[in-house]
Amino acid sequence: MSTKHSKRAEKFIKNADNVTRHDKTFWTVRSRRDSLAYNIDEWEQLREAASQIKKHTVTHLADYLEKFETNATKNGVHVHWAKDADEYNDIVLQILREHNVKKVVKSKSMLTEECHLNEHLIEKGIDVVETDLGERILQLMELAPSHIVMPAIHITREQVADCFREKDILKKHGETAAASMEGAKEELEKDSDPTYLTRCARYHLRDNFMTAECGMTGANFGIAETGDIVVCTNEGNADMSTSIPKLHIVSMGLEKLIPDYNAMGVFQRLLARHGTGQSTTVYTSHFRKPRPGGEMHIILVDNGRSSILGNPDHWQTLKCMRCGACMNTCPVYRRSGGYSYTYFIPGPIGINLGMLKDKDKNYHNCSACSLCCSCDNVCPVKVDLSTQIYKWRQELDSMGHADPMKKAMSGGMEMLFNHPKLYTTALRMAFLANYVPPFMTNIDLNAWAKGHTMPQFAKKSFHELWKDLKEKEDKK
């Protein structure tokens, strides 16, 4: 597949229904976020507080990490440090082998996606089962998430039914699921009712919860003062993953650390409102100690975060708490889908994180931004996302990745703007372009013609209209 965002987006855009549904879905979430925000008088003060807390924490990260490790260890938790993805994957594998684990149930974690943990464990013969419903659907379909909070939102219920049928989930659990619902279901294997499919998934996952030897979770927050881990979900799968297996492994990026429970109160009020348009998530689970007779391990993962902290232009990305609000509002993401981006995290924050991870691989994503700044306005921790994307664009030429056509156009504009007579002459002649036949402009070489009607040039430029207005005012 092409690495160019526009080329990757073409497949998604070809299906107009997909684009409309995707756009409408995420704009609805954005609208719910706005509705909730307008009902809280101190909304902007909360955002500012969250921004300052994150800024303080990441700029004093070494102190808080040491404090967190000390308190977590006092709680009976084993704390590990991983400098990169390889070391992280090896630590997880070592813990699993020490406990003779054959099956792992996982709550959703973007960090494990970042480090390709699933692939690593499966290669070593360990069965890995995603327990977030969206993640499980994608795992069965062998697809990656297209959104960090709603990973399978682009999948239709008909596609889910087909997947469950292919994997024999409907055959195995269909009758039990139907019996638990009011009214008998006919032709169960053809049924794409969301409630029915969800119940089938529930019974399917329950079997895996009962037979797994290890549960893994991510971490929305790590609290330095107490050594706690906080995980926010809407399905309760994190609780199930940690309530039945006696071994609990937590994967946490260094940036997820916050100072104390006072800070937690601020973020709790912002996270769900921004991410899904809810007042709060259905479950907010706090893990401080291992369950009786069990073990709890926390793996603190760097994987480039220290380098980001040392980047004067882009360190603010570490403030991000992965709510997905920037994606929900982004007009480009909403109309091009998550798979149009080359980095595993799409949207505005993904553009910046992708560039920090690998500029040569992900530079094309920088074009997937209209610089409308909507992402800045909704970010709960006030990351200046569009400004950072703009900065990356200014560096593309020095990286050797500037688009040749855009570079030529910029050179032409520089020539016009630096020569007033040439600029004025061009303006006077511009209206002639209105008479060029459409077959000459609606061609593949003219990118603007794709999905747009060519604009009509005004007979008079703004400069001329302004001059006429001034002359009229002077006569008065």
NORTACOR-V522427 format. One line per field, one symbol per residue. phi: phi as a letter, one per 30 degrees, with the letter a starting at -180 (. if undefined). A space follows every 50 residues. Layout:
phi: ???
This chain:
phi: .dddeddddedddecdddddddddedddddddedddddcceceddddddd dddddddddbdedddddddedddddicdcbbbdaddddddddddddddch dcbbcbddaddddechdedddddcicdccdcdedddeddddhbcdcadcc dcddcdddddddddddciddddceddddddcdidcchedcdcdedddddd dddddeededcdcbccbdadbccddcidccbcbccidddddcdcddcbcc cbdedddbdadddedddddceddddbicdaddbbccccbddeicbbbccc cdhjddddddcddbdddddechdiddddcdddddcbidddcdcdcciedd dddddddadddcddddddachdiddddcddchddddddddddddcddddi cddeddddddddddddddbeddddddddcdddddcdeedccdbddcdddd ibcedcdddcdeeddddddddddddd
